[in-house]
Amino acid sequence: MPHFGLMDENALGLVQGPLMRAKLHIRGGRRRLRQGKISLGIITLYDALISAMQWYTANPEHTMNFQAGEGEDLRDDRKVFEILTRSGVLDGSFDYDAFNEVVEKSLYEDMSSYDYADMLKGCESVMTQLGVMPFDETELPPEDPRTV
C-alpha cells in the first residue's frame, strides 16, 4: 500500500493517521490508475475513502456535522457512508454500493479495460465534501516506487 514506510499511523493518532493515509492513497491510487494498474488503483482509492471517513468521524471538530443513531456501528464503512449522507455531509451523488461492487470485482478480475473516469471523479467529489481534498501533494512524504 502507498503508505507503507511513509508514515507511522500509531504515532499520528486516530485523527491525523487516517487523514495522512487517505491523502497518500489518493495520490497512490491516481498513480496506479495512470499506470494502467486499474485493479490496484481502485482498491487503493477504496482504502483512501475508508480512511477519509474514519478521519472525519474521529475528528472532534466534525462531531456536530453528523448524527449517528444509537447502536449505529461507526466501524461499518457502509453505515458510516449512510450516516454522513443522511447528515448532509455528503450530497448523496456518489453511489457507494456501485463503487463497492467495482472494488469487489477488482479483487478477483482483471479490470484493465475498465473506464475509471467517472469512478475517480466520484471518489474525488466525496473527498472534497469530507474536506480531505484539495491538498498540497508536496507536503506529503515522497512516493516510494517500490509500493507497486
N, C-alpha and C positions, 0 to 999 in steps of 0.2 A: 504494500500500500504506500501511497505517496508520502505519508507522514513518518514512516519508519526511519529512525535515526535523525530526524529533523526536529523533533520536539519531545519533551517529556510531559505526557499528559498528566501524570500524577503531580508533578511539580507545578504545573499551570493551574490545576484545580478543576472543580466541577463547572465553572463558568468559562474561564479562558481556554481550558483544554479543548472542549468541543468546538469552540469558535475557531481556534487555530487549525484544528483537524478539518473542519468544514472548508476553510479557505484553502488549505493545502490540497484537499481532494477536489475542489472546484478546479483549481489550476491543473492538477494532475489528470482529472477526468477530461478536461478540454484537450490537453496534450495527447492523451491516448486516442481520443476520437479523431483528432487531426492526423495522427499516425496510422489510422486505419485499424487500430485495436479497439473495435467498436464494443465488443462484449465487455472488455476490461474497463473501457471508458464509462459505460452505462453503470456497471457495478460500483465504480469509484464515485460517480455522481450520486448514486443511491446512498452510499456511506456519507457523502457530503450533506445530503438532505437530512438524514437521520441525525447527524452531528449538529447541524444547524438548529433543528427542533429541540435537541437536548440543551443546547446553549440557551435558546430562547426561554424554555420553561425553567431552567435553573437560575436564570439571571433575576435577582431580586427587583431590578428596575422594571421588569416586564410583568410582575405578578398581577398588576391591576388591569392588564390588557387582555387577559384570558380568564375564563371561568371553567374550572374543571369541577364536575359534579362529584358528589360523594361516591366513592368506590371506583371512579374512573382511573385506570391504570396509566400513569404517565411513562411507563416503560414500554407500552404498546405503541409503536410508531403510527399505526393506522388510527388509533384512538387519539393520539396527540394531534395528528393532522386534522381529524374531525373537530376536535376541541378548538384548535386555532382558527379553523374556518368558521365554525359556529360563533366564535367570539368576535369575528370580524378582523382578526389579524391578517388572515389570508382571504383573498376575494372569491375563492371557490372556482376560479377559472382553470386551475390545474387539476387534471384527473389523476388523483393518486392511485386509484385502483388500476387504471390502464398502465400507468408507469410501473407499478409493482408487477404487473403481468410481463412487461417487457424485461424487467430485471430478472424475474424467474426464468424467462425464456433464454436470456443471455447467459445464465449459469450452465445451460445444457446444450445450447445450439450455437452454431456459427452465425453471427449477426453481421458479417462483413458487408452484406448488401442492404442493411437496414438504413433508411434515411432518418438520421437522428436530429435533423434541424429543429423540428417542432418540439421534440422532447427536450432538447437542450434549452430552447427558448423558454419552455415552461418551467424547467428547473431554475433557470436564472431569474425568472419572474418571482418564484417562491423565495429565492434567496434575497432578492431585493425587498420583498414585502416583509421578510423577517428582520431585515437590517444587516444582513451579512455582506451583501453586495450593495454598492461597489466597494472595492478595497484596492489598496495600492500593492500590487504584487511585489514591488521592490522592497517592501517591508517584511516579506516572508523570507525564511531561510532559502538559500539557493537550492534548486532541484538537484536531486541525485539521480542521474540517468540509470543507475542500477535498479531503481524501483520500477522496473518493467518499462 
